[in-house]
C-alpha cells in the first residue's frame, strides 16, 4: 500500500470510528452517579441489591423517554422498525434474565445482588443505545420537549372507549393459538408505555430455587401479564377504560368457534373436557375487564 493510501485509510478510520464529544458523553449518565451514591449509603449485598433494582426502574424510564422521543422524529417506516426492534429487545431482555438466573442458580442475597446488577447493565445499555439513536437523528442529547405518555385516569372516564377492529391482514399474519393471538392483537394496535416489569418471584416447579417468573408489560390502558410461577403458564390481559361489551366484542372476533374450541358463556375452551385443557375467561373487576388464560389438569 502506498504512503498516500495509508494516510487516506487512516483518515477514513478516524472519521468513521472517532465519535463526537456528544456521543462520548452519552456513555456517562447522571444515573451512574446516583447509583454510586445509593450504594455508598446502603452498604452490603442487600443495599446494593436495593440500589440496583431502584436504578433499573429509572433506566426503564430513560428507555421510554427516548423511545417516545424517537417516535416523534422518525418516518412511518422507521417507526414500525423501531417498534419491532423494541419488542424483540424486550424478548431478549426477558430471555437473558432467565438465562443468567439459571446460570447462577444459587440462593442468597449476594447472588440476588449479582443478578440485579447484571439486569441493570442490560437496561442501561439499551437506554444509552436509544439515546445515541436520538442524537444521530437530531444531534440533541435531550428531547426539546418531552411529555411522558400517561395512562388515562379511568376513574374519571366512562367505560365507552372503542377497541380497534382487527382486519384480514392481521389474521393472515397471526398464529391461531388463542393466548398468542390476544397478545399479538395488543402488540399490533397499541404502543408500549412501560417496558417489562418484574411482578413476582417464585418456584416454577416443586423443589426448584426461587426464580423471576411473573412479568408485566403496559400498553397504555392495557396490561399483559405472563406468569409461570406455578407449574403451568398463565396470562392475564387487563383492559381499563373499556366496557365489558367492547372487550367481549373483540374477543369474539379474535377467538372463533372451530373444530375443537367454542364459547360457553364468558369462557372459551375445548368442546370436550380433558386433561391439560386450556381456557380463556372474560370477567370484570371494578373498572377493569380481565381476560385470563390458563391450563388446568396438566
KACOR-V708236 format. One record per pair of residues at least 6 apart in sequence whose C-alpha atoms are under 7 Angstrom apart, sorted by the first residue. I is the first residue (numbers start at 1). GAP is how many residues later the second one is. If there is no record, write none. Layout:
# KACOR-V708236
i gap
I GAP
I GAP
This chain:
# KACOR-V708236
i gap
23 109
26 102
27 101
35 16
35 20
38 13
39 8
39 9
39 12
42 6
45 64
45 65
45 68
46 63
48 65
49 63
49 64
49 67
52 64
52 65
52 68
53 63
56 64
56 67
59 64
59 65
59 68
60 63
60 135
62 65
63 63
63 64
63 67
64 129
64 130
65 83
66 64
66 65
66 68
67 63
69 74
70 64
71 8
90 106
97 22
101 14
107 102
135 6
149 44
151 69
151 70
152 69
154 86
154 87
157 84
158 83
159 82
159 83
159 84
160 81
160 82
160 83
161 80
161 81
162 84
163 83
164 25
165 85
174 7
175 6
178 77
179 114
190 29
191 28
191 29
192 26
192 27
192 28
193 25
193 26
193 27
194 23
194 24
194 25
195 22
195 23
196 19
196 20
196 21
197 18
197 19
197 20
198 16
198 17
198 18
199 15
199 16
199 17
200 12
200 13
200 14
201 9
201 10
201 11
201 12
201 13
202 8
202 9
202 10
202 11
202 27
203 6
203 7
203 8
203 26
203 27
204 24
204 25
204 26
204 27
205 25
205 26
213 14
213 15
213 16
214 12
214 13
214 14
214 15
215 10
215 11
215 12
216 7
216 8
216 9
216 10
217 6
217 7
217 8
218 6
221 18
221 19
221 20
222 16
222 17
222 18
223 14
223 15
223 16
224 12
224 13
224 14
225 10
225 11
225 12
226 8
226 9
226 10
227 6
227 7
227 8
228 6
232 63
233 61
234 59
234 60
235 57
235 58
235 59
236 54
236 55
236 56
236 57
237 53
237 54
237 55
238 50
238 51
238 52
238 53
239 49
239 50
239 51
240 47
240 48
240 49
241 46
244 45
257 6
260 10
260 11
261 7
261 8
261 9
261 10
262 6
262 7
262 8
262 9
263 6
266 15
266 16
267 12
267 13
267 14
267 15
268 11
268 12
268 13
269 9
269 10
269 11
270 7
275 22
275 23
276 19
276 20
276 21
276 22
277 18
277 19
277 20
278 16
278 17
278 18
279 14
279 15
279 16
280 11
280 12
280 13
280 14
281 10
281 11
281 12
282 8
282 9
282 10
283 6
283 7
283 8
284 6
